[in-house]
Amino acid sequence: MNAINTQLASPATHSTRERKDADGMAVASFLLGLPGLLVLNLVLGPCAIALACTALAKGTQRRGRALPGRALGVADLGILLVMTIANHGVLWQF
């Protein structure tokens, strides 16, 4: 029972599978944040932020991908906000 409590209490103790999943999430956040600067800001931005935060919480070894992925996700939402204000609330015009 103490071994389980120690493992849950210590964030540095992560299984290899969780770490691989977290590494994949870090890369995915970066790869979703990049095209989000140009298209689908509203969808790709929050996805990039969520994946990056989850990867960082799980202890990814690819912090160099998770942190820019999170920054790109925030930039996606910032661009969306600026474009919405610049176009007076109209995002797309057909």
C-alpha positions as a Markdown table, in Angstrom:
| # | Residue | x | y | z |
|---|---|---|---|---|
| 1 | Met | 0.0 | 0.0 | 0.0 |
| 2 | Asn | 2.8 | 2.4 | 0.8 |
| 3 | Ala | 4.5 | 1.7 | -2.6 |
| 4 | Ile | 1.3 | 2.8 | -4.4 |
| 5 | Asn | 0.9 | 6.0 | -2.3 |
| 6 | Thr | 4.6 | 6.9 | -2.9 |
| 7 | Gln | 4.2 | 6.3 | -6.6 |
| 8 | Leu | 1.1 | 8.5 | -6.7 |
| 9 | Ala | 2.6 | 11.2 | -4.6 |
| 10 | Ser | 5.8 | 11.5 | -6.6 |
| 11 | Pro | 5.4 | 13.3 | -9.9 |
| 12 | Ala | 8.9 | 12.2 | -11.0 |
| 13 | Thr | 7.8 | 8.6 | -11.0 |
| 14 | His | 6.2 | 7.9 | -14.4 |
| 15 | Ser | 6.0 | 4.6 | -16.3 |
| 16 | Thr | 7.7 | 4.3 | -19.6 |
| 17 | Arg | 4.4 | 4.0 | -21.4 |
| 18 | Glu | 3.1 | 7.3 | -19.9 |
| 19 | Arg | 6.4 | 9.0 | -20.8 |
| 20 | Lys | 6.1 | 7.8 | -24.4 |
| 21 | Asp | 2.5 | 9.0 | -24.6 |
| 22 | Ala | 3.5 | 12.4 | -23.1 |
| 23 | Asp | 6.3 | 12.7 | -25.7 |
| 24 | Gly | 3.8 | 12.0 | -28.5 |
| 25 | Met | 1.4 | 14.6 | -27.0 |
| 26 | Ala | 4.2 | 17.2 | -26.9 |
| 27 | Val | 5.1 | 16.7 | -30.6 |
| 28 | Ala | 1.4 | 16.6 | -31.5 |
| 29 | Ser | 0.8 | 20.0 | -29.7 |
| 30 | Phe | 3.6 | 21.5 | -31.7 |
| 31 | Leu | 2.4 | 20.1 | -35.0 |
| 32 | Leu | -1.2 | 21.2 | -34.3 |
| 33 | Gly | -0.1 | 24.7 | -33.2 |
| 34 | Leu | 1.8 | 25.5 | -36.4 |
| 35 | Pro | -1.0 | 25.1 | -39.0 |
| 36 | Gly | -3.4 | 26.7 | -36.5 |
| 37 | Leu | -1.6 | 30.0 | -37.1 |
| 38 | Leu | -3.2 | 30.0 | -40.6 |
| 39 | Val | -6.3 | 27.9 | -40.5 |
| 40 | Leu | -8.8 | 26.6 | -38.0 |
| 41 | Asn | -7.5 | 28.7 | -35.1 |
| 42 | Leu | -10.5 | 28.1 | -33.0 |
| 43 | Val | -10.1 | 24.3 | -33.1 |
| 44 | Leu | -6.3 | 23.8 | -33.4 |
| 45 | Gly | -5.3 | 26.4 | -30.8 |
| 46 | Pro | -7.1 | 24.8 | -27.8 |
| 47 | Cys | -6.1 | 21.3 | -28.9 |
| 48 | Ala | -2.4 | 22.4 | -28.9 |
| 49 | Ile | -2.8 | 24.0 | -25.5 |
| 50 | Ala | -4.5 | 21.0 | -24.0 |
| 51 | Leu | -2.0 | 18.5 | -25.4 |
| 52 | Ala | 1.0 | 20.6 | -24.3 |
| 53 | Cys | -0.3 | 21.0 | -20.8 |
| 54 | Thr | -1.1 | 17.3 | -20.5 |
| 55 | Ala | 2.3 | 16.4 | -21.8 |
| 56 | Leu | 4.0 | 18.7 | -19.3 |
| 57 | Ala | 1.9 | 17.3 | -16.5 |
| 58 | Lys | 2.8 | 13.7 | -17.4 |
| 59 | Gly | 6.5 | 14.6 | -17.4 |
| 60 | Thr | 7.5 | 14.6 | -21.0 |
| 61 | Gln | 11.1 | 14.5 | -22.0 |
| 62 | Arg | 10.3 | 16.7 | -25.0 |
| 63 | Arg | 9.7 | 20.0 | -23.2 |
| 64 | Gly | 11.3 | 21.7 | -26.2 |
| 65 | Arg | 8.2 | 20.7 | -28.2 |
| 66 | Ala | 5.6 | 21.0 | -25.5 |
| 67 | Leu | 6.4 | 24.6 | -24.5 |
| 68 | Pro | 6.4 | 26.0 | -28.1 |
| 69 | Gly | 3.3 | 23.9 | -28.8 |
| 70 | Arg | 1.6 | 25.7 | -25.9 |
| 71 | Ala | 2.9 | 29.1 | -27.1 |
| 72 | Leu | 1.6 | 28.4 | -30.6 |
| 73 | Gly | -1.8 | 27.4 | -29.3 |
| 74 | Val | -2.0 | 30.7 | -27.4 |
| 75 | Ala | -0.8 | 32.6 | -30.5 |
| 76 | Asp | -3.5 | 30.8 | -32.5 |
| 77 | Leu | -6.2 | 32.2 | -30.2 |
| 78 | Gly | -4.5 | 35.6 | -30.2 |
| 79 | Ile | -4.6 | 35.7 | -34.0 |
| 80 | Leu | -8.2 | 34.7 | -33.9 |
| 81 | Leu | -9.0 | 37.5 | -31.5 |
| 82 | Val | -7.1 | 40.1 | -33.5 |
| 83 | Met | -8.7 | 39.0 | -36.8 |
| 84 | Thr | -12.2 | 39.0 | -35.2 |
| 85 | Ile | -11.7 | 42.6 | -33.9 |
| 86 | Ala | -10.2 | 43.8 | -37.2 |
| 87 | Asn | -13.1 | 42.4 | -39.2 |
| 88 | His | -15.7 | 43.7 | -36.7 |
| 89 | Gly | -16.8 | 40.3 | -35.6 |
| 90 | Val | -16.9 | 38.6 | -39.0 |
| 91 | Leu | -14.4 | 35.8 | -39.2 |
| 92 | Trp | -15.2 | 34.5 | -42.7 |
| 93 | Gln | -16.9 | 36.1 | -45.6 |
| 94 | Phe | -18.4 | 34.1 | -48.4 |
